[in-house]
Amino acid sequence: MDLRRDALEILKETSRTFYIPISRLPLELQAAVASAYLCMRAIDEIEDHPELENSVKAKLLRSISVSLQGAADGVIPDDFSLEFHSQDVLLPEVSLRVKEWALLAPESVAPRVWDATAAMADRMAYWAERNWEIHSETDLDRYTFSVAGAVGLLLSDLWAWYDGTQTNRSHAIGFGRGLQAVNILRNYKEDLLRGVSYFPDGWTAEDMQNYARHNLKLADAYTRSLPKGPALDFCQIPLALAYGTLDVLAHGESKLSRSAVMALIEQVTGSKK
């Protein structure tokens, strides 16, 4: 199986939110966005791993960062392989194959994907060492920028690289923050069981709902400004699913059902997938 098809299969297994919009992209842009998503997912799985000590997470994440920073002439050093295999716990396939995902990106834009992944891995290591302590809204803004707002900036760069599409970069950060806040709300009870809370001191689920909706208004503005084309097609789907998830969470449900996800996607795209 070629790497692009393999990447799409792994993507399908790891994210129902992003598989469909990525699979609909033109092939060159699809390779770039799939590379970026899988690299980010690879390090995210390390950050969230339930059995790894925080110090080990930080070490693995920094090893990936240093390796990507050492890339030259399309070659990425494999500095992190020994670190991966020295662990007693099994890392998921998406993490073990991070080097392959990095090499999936088209040559002309791959360094931007590597830079974004390296920077995010460093920031994740920082938060892991601090056990993700968030006490204020400013702390929350820092964290949501670290792991999601920066992804919005990367995607803006990928749209511009592919066809010159220009975007509001502040709105791009808000888009990422909004999606991350939805994830926090969806998973906060499980996070508490592992001793982690992303809620600022004194915040309730309603406060996090308000934070998410504030940032998703920026995502609305970001999406409205996009011309017809692949960037708009891509962004509409996760935005619709984010709003749908907030609505069901507000009514006491744990997540969108599979049928609700497909109905929202059909509503946005006008086609059944």
N, C-alpha and C positions, 0 to 999 in steps of 0.2 A: 504494500500500500504506500502511495507517495505521501510525503510529509504533510501536504496541504489537506488531503482527505483524512489522514490520521488525526491531524489537529482538529478538524471539524467533528470527528467522532468523539474525541476527548472533550471538546467544548460542549457537545450535546449531552454528555454524561455529567458535566459539572455545572451547567447554567442554563435553565430553561428561559431565563430573562434575556440572555444575550445570544444564545445560539441562533435564533430565528433572524434577528436583525443583521448579524454578521454573515449568515449564510446567504442573505439576499444581496450583499454588496457585489459590485464588479470585482473580477478576480484579483487584480493587483491590489486594490484597496482592501479587499477581503483578507489577503495574506498579511497586510500590514496591521490591520485591526485585530485579526486573530492572534498574530504574534504578540501584540501588546497585551491583549486580554489574557492569554495563557501565561505569559511571563508574570503578570500581576497576580493571577490566580495562584501560580506556583508559590510565590512568596507569601501570599495571603494564607495559604494552607499551612505554611510553617508558623506564621504569626498566631494562628488560631488552634494549632495542634493541641489536643487535650492532654497528651502524655509527655510533652517535652518541657523541661524546665525553662524558665524565662532566659536564663543565662545561655543555655544551649541554643534557643531560638535566636538570640542576638548574635551569637557566634556564626550560626549558619547563614543568617541574613547578610551579615557583613562579608562573609566569604563569597556569596553570590555577587554582592556589590563590587568587591575588589576584582573579581574575575571579569565582570562586564566592563569595568573601567580599564582593564588591560587588553581589551579587544583591539585588534589592528589588522588591516587588510582583509577583513571578513573572517578572521580567525578569533575565536574566544578561548582563552585558557581554561582548562578544566580544573581549576584550583579547588572547587568545592566537592568534587567527587569523593575524595577520601573522607571529608567531613560527613557527607551524607551516609556513607556506608559504615561509619564508626558508631552510628546511633543504634541503640538497642530496639528502638521502636521503628516501625516501618512508615516511611513517608509515602504519601500518595503518588501515583504515577505522574500526575501533572507537575509535581514538584521535582521529582527525580529527572524529568526530561526538560527542565527549564532551558538548558543550553540549546536543545533542538528548537524550542519555540522561539528563542532569540534569533536563531539562524533562518527562521521562516520568513522574516520581514524582507521585503525587496531591498537590494543593496543600497539604493539611493536614500532610503529613509531609515534603514536599520540602526544607524548610530543614535538617532533620536529615541527609538524604542529602548535601546540599551541604556542610554543616559537616564531616561525616566524610570526604568526598572531599578537601576543601581541606586538612584537617589531615594526611591521609595523604600527599597530594602534597608538602607541606612536609617531612614526615619522610623520604620517599623522596629528596628533593633533598639532605637532610642526609647520607644514607647514600651517595648517588652521589658527592658531593664527597669522601667519605672512602674511596672505592673499596670499600665494604662490608667494611672491616677488622673482623674479629671474632676476638678473642683469648681470650675467657673465656666461660663459660656465661652470665654476666650480660650480656655483649655480645649473645649469641645471644637471650636473653630480651628484650632491648631491641629487637632487630631484628624478632623474630617478633611482638612486640606491635605494632610500628609498622605492619606490613603485613598482619597477620592477626588478632591478638588483638583489635584495635580493631574489626575487622569483626564479630567475635562480639558485641561490645557493641552495635554498630549493629543487628544482627539482633534482639537482645533487645529493643531499643527498638521495632523494627518489629512484633514479635509483640505487645508491650504496646499499641501504637497501634491495631493491627487489632482485637483482641478481648479485651484486658486480660490476656493470658497473662503471668505473672510468672516470672522465671528467676533463677538464681544467677549473678551477673555475673562472679565469679571463675572459675566453671566455663566461662562463655562465652569468657573470655580463653584458657583452656586448650584449648578446642575449636579456636579459631583457630590457636593455636600448634602444636597437634598436626597439623592439616592442612598448615600451612606446613612443618613439619619433614619430612613425607612428600614434599612437593614438592622440598625441598632434597635429600633422599636420591635421588629419582628423577632429578634433573638435575645432580648435583654434578660428574660427569665433564665434561659440556659446559661447566659454569661454570668449571672449572679451565682449559679451553682458552682462555677469554676473560680469564683472570687474576684470577678471583674465587673465593674460598672462604668459605662460610658456616660452616665447621667451626671451633670453638674450637681453639686450639693443642693439638696432640697427640691430637685426637679421631680416631677411626676411624668407619667406617660403622656398626659395632656400637654405638658410643656414641650416634650420632645416632638409631639405632633405639630405644635405651633412652629417649632424650629424647622422641622422638615417642610412644612407648607410655605414658610417664608422663603426658604431656599428654592423650592420648586417653582415659586413665582418667577425667580430669576431664570430657571430652566424654561419656563413658558416663554419668556422674552427671548431667550437664546434660540429656541426652536422657531418662533414666529419670524425671526430675522433671516432664517435660512432660505435660500432659493430652492426651487424644486430640484431634486437630485439625490444622490446617495446619502449625503449627510442628513438631510431632512428625513428621508426614509428610515435611516438608522435611529435617529434620536426620538422619533415619535413613539416607538414601541416601549423602551424602558420608562419613558415619562408616563405613558398611560398606565403601565403596570405599577409604577410607584404610587400614583394617585389611587388606583384600585386597591392596592394593599393598605394604604392609609385608611381608606373607607372601611374595609372589613375589620381591620384592627380596632378602629373606633367603635365598632359594633360587637367587640368581644371575640371575634374569630381569630384563629392563629395565623392564617395565611390565605391567599387566594387559592381557590380550588383549580384543578387542572382545566375544568370546563370554563371557568371564569377567565382564566388566562387566555385560552384559545378564543373566547368570545371577544375579549378586548383587542387581541391582535387582529382578528378579522375585522373589527370595527375600524381600527386604525388603517389597515392596509387595503381593506375592501376585497380581500380574497381569503379563502380557506387554506390553511397550511396543515 
